[in-house]
Amino acid sequence: MGAGYNKLIGINKAYTDTEFETKINTAKVSAVKGKTFTDIDARFESIEQTLAINALDKGFTINESSNNYTAFADLIAEVNGEYIDLYFSKGAYRIQNDITIPSNFRLHFAKGAKLKRTNGAIITLNCEIEAGLYKIFDDDNGTGSFSGNINVDKIFVQWFGAKGDEITDNTIPIQKSVNLASNKGCKKVYFVNGIYAIYSSITCMHGITIEGEYNAYSSKGIPSPNTKDLKGTVIKDMSTDVSTPLLQVGDGITFVQGFAIKN
């Protein structure tokens, strides 16, 4: 393989080639009882094909004026369907052209690392995502989108910049999270504890689950209307338009659970 590759055993643990071979051989010897080497070789084949790559080692840049489309497209072609863990260190990785990240990719984002979509690009995420509760998707709020059949258990609104601080306007980050969940991949949009202010309505599409963390003062997540200081996940309606609902539900069913609503 080219420069910038390390092979993996397990998840989030990178090894050199020598360490990898030692681990493989040790595992084969310890696992041989009652099994054939053919079985053991097959067991480790998928592990041996998983690659760990730092994006900066493969031509990606964090220069705000650069376009990382070519580096991404070249890497997709180079790995040719092999499973890959691609690590993004802190910085904004700008992409100006439409691109599809295939299902053999798993993207890891350090805190402060983000894909920055500009120039109306559509970034289709058919891959896995590993990230904490911080912003990893950024754009110019113009045309285009982050879309695709994202392979995660839940989409955190923090990935689009939402903050449960009772002040930040979270309308756009929440709507973008919902839009991503409207595809055929993950259907769950998740809010951790916090008070999320929104200033206009959110439109929810078919079959999405909007899930928060239950209110600490209530049973089964249903808060008392007299509770003054709500805890858990709270949506705070900051809109002055009383004619428009806080959540507009599209066709099909949208499940909302674990929330308190605060005017």
Secondary structure as GFF3:
##gff-version 3
##sequence-region A 1 263
A	DSSP	beta_strand	5	8	.	.	.	ID=ss1
A	DSSP	beta_strand	14	15	.	.	.	ID=ss2
A	DSSP	alpha_helix	17	30	.	.	.	ID=ss3
A	DSSP	alpha_helix	37	48	.	.	.	ID=ss4
A	DSSP	beta_strand	51	54	.	.	.	ID=ss5
A	DSSP	three_ten_helix	55	58	.	.	.	ID=ss6
A	DSSP	alpha_helix	69	79	.	.	.	ID=ss7
A	DSSP	beta_strand	84	88	.	.	.	ID=ss8
A	DSSP	beta_strand	91	95	.	.	.	ID=ss9
A	DSSP	beta_strand	99	101	.	.	.	ID=ss10
A	DSSP	beta_strand	105	109	.	.	.	ID=ss11
A	DSSP	beta_strand	113	117	.	.	.	ID=ss12
A	DSSP	beta_strand	122	125	.	.	.	ID=ss13
A	DSSP	beta_strand	128	130	.	.	.	ID=ss14
A	DSSP	beta_strand	137	139	.	.	.	ID=ss15
A	DSSP	beta_strand	145	147	.	.	.	ID=ss16
A	DSSP	beta_strand	155	156	.	.	.	ID=ss17
A	DSSP	three_ten_helix	157	160	.	.	.	ID=ss18
A	DSSP	beta_strand	165	169	.	.	.	ID=ss19
A	DSSP	alpha_helix	171	181	.	.	.	ID=ss20
A	DSSP	beta_strand	188	190	.	.	.	ID=ss21
A	DSSP	beta_strand	194	198	.	.	.	ID=ss22
A	DSSP	beta_strand	202	204	.	.	.	ID=ss23
A	DSSP	beta_strand	209	211	.	.	.	ID=ss24
A	DSSP	beta_strand	233	237	.	.	.	ID=ss25
A	DSSP	beta_strand	247	249	.	.	.	ID=ss26
A	DSSP	beta_strand	255	257	.	.	.	ID=ss27
A	DSSP	beta_strand	259	262	.	.	.	ID=ss28
###
